[in-house]
Amino acid sequence: MNVIRRGLFETKTAWGIRAALIIMGCTLAAGAAPAAPINSGDTAWMLTSMALVLFMTLPGLALFYGGLVRSKNVLSGGLDRVFCRGITPDSVWETQTIPESLFFCYQLTFAIITPGLIIGAFAERMKFSAMMWFMGLWTTIVYSPIAHMVWGGPGAFLADGHVLDFAGGIVVHLNAGIAALVAAIMLGKRQGYPHMAMPPHSLPLTMIGTGMLWVGWFGFNAGSAVAANTTAAMAMLVTHLAAGFAALTWMYIEWFKNGKPSVLGICTGAVAGLATVTPASGFVGPIGGIVIGIAAAIVCYFFATAVKRKFGYDDSLDAFGVHGVGGTLGVILTAFFANKALGGYSPNDLGIFSQLMAQLKGIVVTLVWSGLVSYVILKALDATVGLRVSDQEETEGLDLTQQDERAYDH
């Protein structure tokens, strides 16, 4: 089993983020290993996984975030393969058993949803034009290098450092979460925050979005096995367990603290569990999934409430508190629960302490790169197109002022 796990991990890191790099005209060096024949079962599963991850963004994340904001702001929320040159119906991705075109589409869904997560931090106050520039620049300059460092195979900085990130705890959630915090601080607070009540305009939309994210996450985590196999099945199981236990734990925390549970708390808890288990999903067993889910709810709840109030930053939809903190926690807990003694399936021959040091290295590198470059991009945009809408535009709502769409109510 360990040999199989090692092979799967090395295959995963060999992916890199080639699809995202194609956008900026760069690719990773092709592997020298001969292409394996296409497997119809693996291909069918990866086609499904690609659709599920895309489903997470539109409509899943869109509805989840859209329901949380006020009604007036719902809508705002190597060159060998450049332009897909050389990709044919028969192209197989290196030693994989799936078409290269399918790999390309699957990796792009990760590059799509990651900057989308950042929107939750600056919702209701950033110019649409600035957001578009930021998303494009951030994906190219921040996301792609981090993804390559983690998943770029032999020669990639963090991959060579034995960092474990099965499906994007570092690449997606921590990366986006740090950028989200930087953006929230740089844009400043929304008018009236925190004294004016800003309740979600539609919890039903948020609940529907949560369900879509939960289902789509199976493509996100289980799909990262790159095959219809036992690794995908276990990743799906632990993802399900983490989400369920996190949702229940968050609900009980609110119930104990406020005297009653809330739908919003259950939804937020589920997403926290999903984000936190992501880096560990292919490396841990059921007990690891349960503990990670419980820990995710406790830690993310603390950051989304007490820490945010203490420091006063306006992370509108808790993008940092859920994704940034959850991703970081998951990367750390992977070092413990990927260990064989705790039911895990680590591809590295490292003890818990050595693996923890590797995980912390990945966290620090991502914190520095994502935080610093995000700050530079935002400063440059503020000096050119401007980041924030005017007070009047914010009062009227971004749907009307940025998209010329009138909300039904305010």
Contacts in CASP RR format, 6 or more apart in sequence:
PFRMAT RR
TARGET T0000
AUTHOR 0000-0000-0000
METHOD contacts of the structure
MODEL  1
MNVIRRGLFETKTAWGIRAALIIMGCTLAAGAAPAAPINSGDTAWMLTSM
ALVLFMTLPGLALFYGGLVRSKNVLSGGLDRVFCRGITPDSVWETQTIPE
SLFFCYQLTFAIITPGLIIGAFAERMKFSAMMWFMGLWTTIVYSPIAHMV
WGGPGAFLADGHVLDFAGGIVVHLNAGIAALVAAIMLGKRQGYPHMAMPP
HSLPLTMIGTGMLWVGWFGFNAGSAVAANTTAAMAMLVTHLAAGFAALTW
MYIEWFKNGKPSVLGICTGAVAGLATVTPASGFVGPIGGIVIGIAAAIVC
YFFATAVKRKFGYDDSLDAFGVHGVGGTLGVILTAFFANKALGGYSPNDL
GIFSQLMAQLKGIVVTLVWSGLVSYVILKALDATVGLRVSDQEETEGLDL
TQQDERAYDH
1 345 0 8 1.000
2 340 0 8 1.000
2 345 0 8 1.000
2 347 0 8 1.000
4 231 0 8 1.000
5 231 0 8 1.000
5 283 0 8 1.000
5 345 0 8 1.000
5 346 0 8 1.000
5 347 0 8 1.000
6 347 0 8 1.000
7 347 0 8 1.000
8 225 0 8 1.000
8 226 0 8 1.000
8 227 0 8 1.000
8 231 0 8 1.000
8 347 0 8 1.000
9 164 0 8 1.000
9 347 0 8 1.000
10 153 0 8 1.000
10 347 0 8 1.000
11 95 0 8 1.000
11 96 0 8 1.000
11 226 0 8 1.000
12 151 0 8 1.000
12 166 0 8 1.000
12 224 0 8 1.000
12 226 0 8 1.000
13 150 0 8 1.000
13 151 0 8 1.000
13 152 0 8 1.000
13 153 0 8 1.000
13 154 0 8 1.000
13 156 0 8 1.000
13 159 0 8 1.000
14 31 0 8 1.000
14 94 0 8 1.000
14 95 0 8 1.000
14 152 0 8 1.000
14 153 0 8 1.000
14 154 0 8 1.000
15 93 0 8 1.000
15 103 0 8 1.000
15 107 0 8 1.000
15 151 0 8 1.000
15 152 0 8 1.000
15 226 0 8 1.000
16 28 0 8 1.000
16 107 0 8 1.000
16 147 0 8 1.000
16 148 0 8 1.000
16 150 0 8 1.000
16 151 0 8 1.000
16 152 0 8 1.000
16 153 0 8 1.000
16 156 0 8 1.000
17 107 0 8 1.000
17 110 0 8 1.000
17 111 0 8 1.000
17 143 0 8 1.000
17 144 0 8 1.000
17 147 0 8 1.000
17 148 0 8 1.000
17 151 0 8 1.000
17 152 0 8 1.000
17 171 0 8 1.000
18 27 0 8 1.000
18 28 0 8 1.000
18 81 0 8 1.000
18 103 0 8 1.000
18 104 0 8 1.000
18 107 0 8 1.000
19 103 0 8 1.000
19 104 0 8 1.000
19 105 0 8 1.000
19 106 0 8 1.000
19 107 0 8 1.000
19 108 0 8 1.000
19 111 0 8 1.000
20 107 0 8 1.000
20 108 0 8 1.000
20 110 0 8 1.000
20 111 0 8 1.000
20 139 0 8 1.000
20 143 0 8 1.000
20 144 0 8 1.000
20 147 0 8 1.000
21 27 0 8 1.000
21 28 0 8 1.000
21 144 0 8 1.000
21 148 0 8 1.000
22 81 0 8 1.000
22 82 0 8 1.000
22 83 0 8 1.000
22 84 0 8 1.000
22 104 0 8 1.000
23 111 0 8 1.000
23 139 0 8 1.000
23 140 0 8 1.000
23 144 0 8 1.000
24 140 0 8 1.000
24 144 0 8 1.000
25 78 0 8 1.000
25 79 0 8 1.000
25 82 0 8 1.000
26 78 0 8 1.000
26 79 0 8 1.000
26 144 0 8 1.000
27 78 0 8 1.000
27 79 0 8 1.000
27 80 0 8 1.000
27 81 0 8 1.000
27 82 0 8 1.000
28 78 0 8 1.000
28 148 0 8 1.000
28 152 0 8 1.000
28 153 0 8 1.000
29 78 0 8 1.000
30 80 0 8 1.000
30 94 0 8 1.000
31 94 0 8 1.000
31 95 0 8 1.000
33 94 0 8 1.000
33 95 0 8 1.000
34 95 0 8 1.000
35 92 0 8 1.000
35 94 0 8 1.000
35 95 0 8 1.000
36 92 0 8 1.000
36 95 0 8 1.000
36 96 0 8 1.000
36 97 0 8 1.000
37 92 0 8 1.000
37 97 0 8 1.000
38 92 0 8 1.000
38 97 0 8 1.000
38 98 0 8 1.000
38 99 0 8 1.000
39 97 0 8 1.000
39 98 0 8 1.000
39 227 0 8 1.000
41 228 0 8 1.000
42 96 0 8 1.000
42 97 0 8 1.000
42 98 0 8 1.000
42 226 0 8 1.000
42 227 0 8 1.000
42 228 0 8 1.000
42 229 0 8 1.000
43 97 0 8 1.000
43 98 0 8 1.000
43 99 0 8 1.000
43 102 0 8 1.000
44 228 0 8 1.000
45 223 0 8 1.000
45 227 0 8 1.000
45 228 0 8 1.000
45 232 0 8 1.000
46 98 0 8 1.000
46 102 0 8 1.000
46 103 0 8 1.000
46 106 0 8 1.000
46 223 0 8 1.000
46 226 0 8 1.000
46 227 0 8 1.000
47 102 0 8 1.000
48 219 0 8 1.000
49 106 0 8 1.000
49 218 0 8 1.000
49 219 0 8 1.000
49 220 0 8 1.000
49 222 0 8 1.000
49 223 0 8 1.000
50 102 0 8 1.000
50 105 0 8 1.000
50 106 0 8 1.000
50 109 0 8 1.000
50 219 0 8 1.000
52 215 0 8 1.000
52 216 0 8 1.000
52 217 0 8 1.000
52 218 0 8 1.000
52 219 0 8 1.000
52 220 0 8 1.000
53 106 0 8 1.000
53 109 0 8 1.000
53 110 0 8 1.000
53 113 0 8 1.000
53 216 0 8 1.000
53 219 0 8 1.000
53 220 0 8 1.000
54 109 0 8 1.000
54 112 0 8 1.000
55 212 0 8 1.000
55 215 0 8 1.000
55 216 0 8 1.000
56 109 0 8 1.000
56 113 0 8 1.000
56 212 0 8 1.000
56 213 0 8 1.000
56 216 0 8 1.000
56 217 0 8 1.000
56 220 0 8 1.000
57 109 0 8 1.000
57 112 0 8 1.000
57 113 0 8 1.000
57 116 0 8 1.000
59 209 0 8 1.000
59 212 0 8 1.000
60 208 0 8 1.000
60 209 0 8 1.000
60 211 0 8 1.000
60 212 0 8 1.000
60 213 0 8 1.000
60 216 0 8 1.000
61 113 0 8 1.000
61 116 0 8 1.000
61 117 0 8 1.000
61 209 0 8 1.000
61 213 0 8 1.000
62 77 0 8 1.000
62 209 0 8 1.000
63 205 0 8 1.000
63 206 0 8 1.000
63 208 0 8 1.000
63 209 0 8 1.000
63 212 0 8 1.000
64 205 0 8 1.000
64 206 0 8 1.000
64 209 0 8 1.000
64 210 0 8 1.000
64 212 0 8 1.000
64 213 0 8 1.000
64 267 0 8 1.000
64 271 0 8 1.000
65 77 0 8 1.000
65 119 0 8 1.000
65 120 0 8 1.000
65 123 0 8 1.000
65 317 0 8 1.000
66 74 0 8 1.000
66 77 0 8 1.000
66 201 0 8 1.000
66 202 0 8 1.000
66 205 0 8 1.000
66 206 0 8 1.000
67 74 0 8 1.000
67 200 0 8 1.000
67 201 0 8 1.000
67 202 0 8 1.000
67 203 0 8 1.000
67 205 0 8 1.000
67 206 0 8 1.000
68 123 0 8 1.000
68 200 0 8 1.000
68 206 0 8 1.000
68 264 0 8 1.000
68 316 0 8 1.000
68 317 0 8 1.000
69 77 0 8 1.000
69 123 0 8 1.000
69 124 0 8 1.000
69 200 0 8 1.000
69 201 0 8 1.000
69 316 0 8 1.000
69 317 0 8 1.000
70 124 0 8 1.000
70 198 0 8 1.000
70 199 0 8 1.000
70 200 0 8 1.000
70 201 0 8 1.000
70 397 0 8 1.000
70 410 0 8 1.000
71 201 0 8 1.000
71 202 0 8 1.000
71 407 0 8 1.000
71 408 0 8 1.000
71 409 0 8 1.000
71 410 0 8 1.000
72 396 0 8 1.000
72 397 0 8 1.000
72 398 0 8 1.000
72 399 0 8 1.000
72 400 0 8 1.000
72 407 0 8 1.000
72 410 0 8 1.000
73 123 0 8 1.000
73 124 0 8 1.000
73 397 0 8 1.000
73 398 0 8 1.000
73 399 0 8 1.000
74 201 0 8 1.000
74 399 0 8 1.000
74 407 0 8 1.000
75 398 0 8 1.000
75 399 0 8 1.000
75 403 0 8 1.000
75 405 0 8 1.000
76 123 0 8 1.000
76 124 0 8 1.000
76 128 0 8 1.000
76 131 0 8 1.000
76 398 0 8 1.000
76 399 0 8 1.000
76 402 0 8 1.000
76 403 0 8 1.000
77 119 0 8 1.000
77 120 0 8 1.000
77 123 0 8 1.000
77 398 0 8 1.000
80 86 0 8 1.000
81 87 0 8 1.000
84 101 0 8 1.000
84 104 0 8 1.000
87 100 0 8 1.000
87 101 0 8 1.000
87 104 0 8 1.000
89 99 0 8 1.000
89 101 0 8 1.000
90 99 0 8 1.000
91 99 0 8 1.000
91 100 0 8 1.000
91 101 0 8 1.000
92 98 0 8 1.000
92 99 0 8 1.000
92 100 0 8 1.000
93 99 0 8 1.000
93 100 0 8 1.000
93 102 0 8 1.000
93 103 0 8 1.000
96 103 0 8 1.000
96 226 0 8 1.000
97 227 0 8 1.000
98 226 0 8 1.000
106 223 0 8 1.000
110 147 0 8 1.000
110 168 0 8 1.000
110 171 0 8 1.000
110 172 0 8 1.000
110 220 0 8 1.000
111 139 0 8 1.000
111 143 0 8 1.000
111 144 0 8 1.000
111 147 0 8 1.000
113 172 0 8 1.000
114 139 0 8 1.000
114 143 0 8 1.000
114 171 0 8 1.000
114 172 0 8 1.000
114 175 0 8 1.000
114 176 0 8 1.000
115 134 0 8 1.000
115 135 0 8 1.000
115 136 0 8 1.000
115 138 0 8 1.000
115 139 0 8 1.000
115 143 0 8 1.000
115 176 0 8 1.000
116 135 0 8 1.000
116 176 0 8 1.000
117 172 0 8 1.000
117 173 0 8 1.000
117 176 0 8 1.000
117 177 0 8 1.000
117 180 0 8 1.000
117 319 0 8 1.000
117 323 0 8 1.000
118 135 0 8 1.000
118 138 0 8 1.000
118 176 0 8 1.000
118 177 0 8 1.000
118 179 0 8 1.000
118 180 0 8 1.000
118 183 0 8 1.000
118 319 0 8 1.000
119 131 0 8 1.000
119 319 0 8 1.000
120 180 0 8 1.000
120 315 0 8 1.000
120 316 0 8 1.000
120 317 0 8 1.000
120 318 0 8 1.000
120 319 0 8 1.000
121 177 0 8 1.000
121 180 0 8 1.000
121 181 0 8 1.000
121 183 0 8 1.000
121 184 0 8 1.000
121 315 0 8 1.000
121 316 0 8 1.000
121 317 0 8 1.000
121 319 0 8 1.000
121 320 0 8 1.000
122 131 0 8 1.000
122 180 0 8 1.000
122 183 0 8 1.000
122 184 0 8 1.000
122 187 0 8 1.000
122 316 0 8 1.000
123 316 0 8 1.000
123 317 0 8 1.000
124 190 0 8 1.000
124 316 0 8 1.000
124 394 0 8 1.000
124 397 0 8 1.000
124 398 0 8 1.000
125 187 0 8 1.000
125 188 0 8 1.000
125 190 0 8 1.000
125 316 0 8 1.000
125 388 0 8 1.000
125 389 0 8 1.000
125 394 0 8 1.000
125 398 0 8 1.000
126 134 0 8 1.000
126 183 0 8 1.000
126 187 0 8 1.000
126 387 0 8 1.000
126 388 0 8 1.000
126 389 0 8 1.000
127 385 0 8 1.000
127 386 0 8 1.000
127 387 0 8 1.000
127 388 0 8 1.000
127 389 0 8 1.000
127 402 0 8 1.000
128 398 0 8 1.000
128 402 0 8 1.000
128 403 0 8 1.000
129 385 0 8 1.000
130 381 0 8 1.000
130 382 0 8 1.000
130 385 0 8 1.000
130 386 0 8 1.000
130 387 0 8 1.000
130 388 0 8 1.000
133 381 0 8 1.000
133 385 0 8 1.000
134 183 0 8 1.000
134 377 0 8 1.000
134 378 0 8 1.000
134 381 0 8 1.000
137 377 0 8 1.000
138 179 0 8 1.000
138 373 0 8 1.000
138 374 0 8 1.000
138 377 0 8 1.000
141 373 0 8 1.000
141 377 0 8 1.000
142 175 0 8 1.000
142 179 0 8 1.000
142 369 0 8 1.000
142 370 0 8 1.000
142 373 0 8 1.000
142 374 0 8 1.000
142 377 0 8 1.000
143 171 0 8 1.000
143 175 0 8 1.000
145 369 0 8 1.000
146 170 0 8 1.000
146 171 0 8 1.000
146 175 0 8 1.000
146 365 0 8 1.000
146 366 0 8 1.000
146 369 0 8 1.000
146 370 0 8 1.000
147 171 0 8 1.000
148 156 0 8 1.000
149 156 0 8 1.000
149 157 0 8 1.000
149 158 0 8 1.000
149 159 0 8 1.000
149 365 0 8 1.000
150 156 0 8 1.000
150 158 0 8 1.000
150 159 0 8 1.000
150 163 0 8 1.000
150 165 0 8 1.000
150 168 0 8 1.000
150 170 0 8 1.000
150 171 0 8 1.000
150 362 0 8 1.000
151 159 0 8 1.000
151 165 0 8 1.000
151 171 0 8 1.000
152 159 0 8 1.000
153 159 0 8 1.000
153 160 0 8 1.000
154 160 0 8 1.000
157 365 0 8 1.000
158 170 0 8 1.000
158 361 0 8 1.000
158 362 0 8 1.000
158 365 0 8 1.000
161 358 0 8 1.000
161 361 0 8 1.000
162 348 0 8 1.000
162 350 0 8 1.000
162 354 0 8 1.000
162 355 0 8 1.000
162 358 0 8 1.000
163 170 0 8 1.000
163 358 0 8 1.000
163 359 0 8 1.000
163 361 0 8 1.000
163 362 0 8 1.000
164 279 0 8 1.000
164 280 0 8 1.000
164 283 0 8 1.000
164 331 0 8 1.000
164 334 0 8 1.000
164 335 0 8 1.000
164 338 0 8 1.000
164 346 0 8 1.000
164 347 0 8 1.000
164 348 0 8 1.000
164 355 0 8 1.000
164 358 0 8 1.000
164 359 0 8 1.000
165 171 0 8 1.000
165 279 0 8 1.000
165 331 0 8 1.000
165 334 0 8 1.000
166 221 0 8 1.000
166 224 0 8 1.000
166 235 0 8 1.000
166 278 0 8 1.000
166 279 0 8 1.000
166 280 0 8 1.000
166 281 0 8 1.000
166 282 0 8 1.000
166 283 0 8 1.000
166 334 0 8 1.000
167 220 0 8 1.000
167 221 0 8 1.000
167 223 0 8 1.000
167 224 0 8 1.000
167 235 0 8 1.000
167 278 0 8 1.000
167 279 0 8 1.000
167 281 0 8 1.000
167 282 0 8 1.000
168 224 0 8 1.000
168 278 0 8 1.000
168 279 0 8 1.000
169 275 0 8 1.000
169 278 0 8 1.000
169 279 0 8 1.000
169 327 0 8 1.000
169 330 0 8 1.000
169 331 0 8 1.000
170 279 0 8 1.000
170 327 0 8 1.000
170 331 0 8 1.000
170 362 0 8 1.000
170 363 0 8 1.000
170 366 0 8 1.000
172 278 0 8 1.000
172 323 0 8 1.000
173 275 0 8 1.000
173 278 0 8 1.000
173 279 0 8 1.000
173 323 0 8 1.000
173 324 0 8 1.000
173 326 0 8 1.000
173 327 0 8 1.000
174 323 0 8 1.000
174 324 0 8 1.000
174 326 0 8 1.000
174 327 0 8 1.000
174 328 0 8 1.000
174 331 0 8 1.000
174 363 0 8 1.000
174 366 0 8 1.000
174 367 0 8 1.000
174 370 0 8 1.000
175 366 0 8 1.000
175 370 0 8 1.000
176 319 0 8 1.000
176 323 0 8 1.000
176 324 0 8 1.000
177 319 0 8 1.000
177 320 0 8 1.000
177 321 0 8 1.000
177 323 0 8 1.000
177 324 0 8 1.000
177 370 0 8 1.000
178 320 0 8 1.000
178 324 0 8 1.000
178 366 0 8 1.000
178 367 0 8 1.000
178 370 0 8 1.000
178 371 0 8 1.000
178 374 0 8 1.000
179 370 0 8 1.000
179 371 0 8 1.000
179 374 0 8 1.000
180 315 0 8 1.000
180 319 0 8 1.000
180 320 0 8 1.000
180 323 0 8 1.000
180 324 0 8 1.000
181 313 0 8 1.000
181 315 0 8 1.000
181 319 0 8 1.000
181 320 0 8 1.000
181 324 0 8 1.000
182 370 0 8 1.000
182 371 0 8 1.000
182 374 0 8 1.000
182 375 0 8 1.000
182 378 0 8 1.000
183 374 0 8 1.000
183 378 0 8 1.000
184 313 0 8 1.000
184 314 0 8 1.000
184 315 0 8 1.000
184 316 0 8 1.000
184 319 0 8 1.000
184 320 0 8 1.000
185 313 0 8 1.000
186 375 0 8 1.000
186 378 0 8 1.000
186 379 0 8 1.000
186 382 0 8 1.000
186 387 0 8 1.000
187 387 0 8 1.000
187 388 0 8 1.000
188 313 0 8 1.000
188 314 0 8 1.000
188 388 0 8 1.000
189 312 0 8 1.000
189 313 0 8 1.000
189 314 0 8 1.000
190 198 0 8 1.000
190 314 0 8 1.000
190 316 0 8 1.000
190 394 0 8 1.000
191 391 0 8 1.000
191 394 0 8 1.000
191 395 0 8 1.000
193 314 0 8 1.000
194 309 0 8 1.000
194 312 0 8 1.000
194 314 0 8 1.000
200 206 0 8 1.000
200 264 0 8 1.000
203 263 0 8 1.000
203 264 0 8 1.000
203 267 0 8 1.000
206 263 0 8 1.000
206 264 0 8 1.000
206 267 0 8 1.000
207 263 0 8 1.000
207 267 0 8 1.000
210 267 0 8 1.000
210 270 0 8 1.000
210 271 0 8 1.000
211 270 0 8 1.000
213 270 0 8 1.000
213 271 0 8 1.000
213 274 0 8 1.000
214 243 0 8 1.000
214 270 0 8 1.000
214 274 0 8 1.000
217 239 0 8 1.000
217 243 0 8 1.000
217 274 0 8 1.000
217 278 0 8 1.000
218 236 0 8 1.000
218 239 0 8 1.000
218 240 0 8 1.000
220 278 0 8 1.000
221 235 0 8 1.000
221 236 0 8 1.000
221 239 0 8 1.000
221 277 0 8 1.000
221 278 0 8 1.000
221 281 0 8 1.000
221 282 0 8 1.000
222 232 0 8 1.000
222 233 0 8 1.000
222 235 0 8 1.000
222 236 0 8 1.000
222 239 0 8 1.000
222 281 0 8 1.000
223 232 0 8 1.000
223 235 0 8 1.000
224 235 0 8 1.000
224 281 0 8 1.000
224 282 0 8 1.000
225 231 0 8 1.000
225 232 0 8 1.000
225 235 0 8 1.000
225 282 0 8 1.000
231 282 0 8 1.000
231 345 0 8 1.000
234 282 0 8 1.000
234 285 0 8 1.000
234 345 0 8 1.000
235 281 0 8 1.000
235 282 0 8 1.000
237 285 0 8 1.000
237 286 0 8 1.000
238 277 0 8 1.000
238 280 0 8 1.000
238 281 0 8 1.000
238 282 0 8 1.000
238 284 0 8 1.000
238 285 0 8 1.000
238 286 0 8 1.000
238 288 0 8 1.000
238 289 0 8 1.000
238 292 0 8 1.000
239 274 0 8 1.000
239 277 0 8 1.000
239 278 0 8 1.000
239 281 0 8 1.000
241 286 0 8 1.000
241 289 0 8 1.000
241 290 0 8 1.000
241 293 0 8 1.000
242 273 0 8 1.000
242 274 0 8 1.000
242 276 0 8 1.000
242 277 0 8 1.000
242 289 0 8 1.000
242 290 0 8 1.000
242 292 0 8 1.000
242 293 0 8 1.000
242 296 0 8 1.000
243 270 0 8 1.000
243 271 0 8 1.000
243 273 0 8 1.000
243 274 0 8 1.000
243 277 0 8 1.000
243 293 0 8 1.000
244 270 0 8 1.000
244 273 0 8 1.000
244 293 0 8 1.000
245 273 0 8 1.000
245 289 0 8 1.000
245 290 0 8 1.000
245 293 0 8 1.000
245 294 0 8 1.000
245 297 0 8 1.000
246 269 0 8 1.000
246 270 0 8 1.000
246 272 0 8 1.000
246 273 0 8 1.000
246 274 0 8 1.000
246 276 0 8 1.000
246 293 0 8 1.000
246 294 0 8 1.000
246 296 0 8 1.000
246 297 0 8 1.000
247 265 0 8 1.000
247 266 0 8 1.000
247 267 0 8 1.000
247 269 0 8 1.000
247 270 0 8 1.000
247 273 0 8 1.000
247 297 0 8 1.000
248 266 0 8 1.000
248 297 0 8 1.000
249 269 0 8 1.000
249 293 0 8 1.000
249 294 0 8 1.000
249 296 0 8 1.000
249 297 0 8 1.000
249 298 0 8 1.000
250 265 0 8 1.000
250 266 0 8 1.000
250 268 0 8 1.000
250 269 0 8 1.000
250 270 0 8 1.000
250 272 0 8 1.000
250 297 0 8 1.000
250 300 0 8 1.000
250 301 0 8 1.000
251 261 0 8 1.000
251 262 0 8 1.000
251 265 0 8 1.000
251 266 0 8 1.000
251 269 0 8 1.000
252 261 0 8 1.000
253 297 0 8 1.000
253 298 0 8 1.000
253 301 0 8 1.000
254 260 0 8 1.000
254 261 0 8 1.000
254 262 0 8 1.000
254 265 0 8 1.000
255 261 0 8 1.000
268 300 0 8 1.000
268 304 0 8 1.000
268 318 0 8 1.000
268 322 0 8 1.000
269 296 0 8 1.000
269 297 0 8 1.000
269 300 0 8 1.000
269 301 0 8 1.000
269 322 0 8 1.000
271 322 0 8 1.000
272 293 0 8 1.000
272 296 0 8 1.000
272 297 0 8 1.000
272 300 0 8 1.000
272 301 0 8 1.000
272 322 0 8 1.000
272 326 0 8 1.000
273 292 0 8 1.000
273 293 0 8 1.000
273 296 0 8 1.000
273 297 0 8 1.000
273 300 0 8 1.000
273 326 0 8 1.000
275 296 0 8 1.000
275 322 0 8 1.000
275 323 0 8 1.000
275 324 0 8 1.000
275 326 0 8 1.000
275 327 0 8 1.000
276 292 0 8 1.000
276 293 0 8 1.000
276 295 0 8 1.000
276 296 0 8 1.000
276 300 0 8 1.000
276 326 0 8 1.000
276 327 0 8 1.000
276 329 0 8 1.000
276 330 0 8 1.000
276 333 0 8 1.000
277 284 0 8 1.000
277 289 0 8 1.000
277 292 0 8 1.000
277 293 0 8 1.000
277 296 0 8 1.000
277 330 0 8 1.000
278 327 0 8 1.000
278 330 0 8 1.000
279 327 0 8 1.000
279 330 0 8 1.000
279 331 0 8 1.000
279 334 0 8 1.000
280 288 0 8 1.000
280 289 0 8 1.000
280 292 0 8 1.000
280 330 0 8 1.000
280 333 0 8 1.000
280 334 0 8 1.000
280 337 0 8 1.000
280 338 0 8 1.000
282 345 0 8 1.000
283 334 0 8 1.000
283 337 0 8 1.000
283 338 0 8 1.000
283 344 0 8 1.000
283 345 0 8 1.000
283 346 0 8 1.000
283 347 0 8 1.000
284 292 0 8 1.000
284 334 0 8 1.000
284 337 0 8 1.000
284 338 0 8 1.000
284 342 0 8 1.000
284 343 0 8 1.000
284 344 0 8 1.000
284 345 0 8 1.000
285 337 0 8 1.000
285 343 0 8 1.000
285 344 0 8 1.000
285 345 0 8 1.000
287 337 0 8 1.000
287 342 0 8 1.000
287 343 0 8 1.000
288 333 0 8 1.000
288 337 0 8 1.000
288 342 0 8 1.000
288 343 0 8 1.000
288 344 0 8 1.000
289 337 0 8 1.000
291 333 0 8 1.000
291 337 0 8 1.000
292 329 0 8 1.000
292 330 0 8 1.000
292 333 0 8 1.000
292 337 0 8 1.000
295 329 0 8 1.000
295 333 0 8 1.000
296 326 0 8 1.000
296 329 0 8 1.000
296 330 0 8 1.000
299 325 0 8 1.000
299 326 0 8 1.000
299 329 0 8 1.000
300 318 0 8 1.000
300 321 0 8 1.000
300 322 0 8 1.000
300 325 0 8 1.000
300 326 0 8 1.000
300 329 0 8 1.000
303 320 0 8 1.000
303 321 0 8 1.000
303 325 0 8 1.000
304 315 0 8 1.000
304 318 0 8 1.000
304 321 0 8 1.000
304 322 0 8 1.000
304 325 0 8 1.000
307 321 0 8 1.000
308 315 0 8 1.000
308 318 0 8 1.000
308 321 0 8 1.000
315 321 0 8 1.000
328 363 0 8 1.000
331 359 0 8 1.000
331 362 0 8 1.000
331 363 0 8 1.000
332 356 0 8 1.000
332 359 0 8 1.000
332 360 0 8 1.000
332 363 0 8 1.000
334 355 0 8 1.000
334 359 0 8 1.000
335 352 0 8 1.000
335 355 0 8 1.000
335 356 0 8 1.000
335 358 0 8 1.000
335 359 0 8 1.000
336 342 0 8 1.000
336 352 0 8 1.000
336 356 0 8 1.000
337 343 0 8 1.000
337 344 0 8 1.000
338 344 0 8 1.000
338 345 0 8 1.000
338 346 0 8 1.000
338 355 0 8 1.000
339 346 0 8 1.000
339 351 0 8 1.000
339 352 0 8 1.000
339 355 0 8 1.000
340 346 0 8 1.000
346 355 0 8 1.000
348 355 0 8 1.000
348 358 0 8 1.000
350 358 0 8 1.000
378 387 0 8 1.000
381 387 0 8 1.000
388 394 0 8 1.000
389 398 0 8 1.000
389 401 0 8 1.000
389 402 0 8 1.000
393 401 0 8 1.000
393 402 0 8 1.000
397 407 0 8 1.000
399 405 0 8 1.000
399 406 0 8 1.000
399 407 0 8 1.000
400 406 0 8 1.000
400 407 0 8 1.000
END
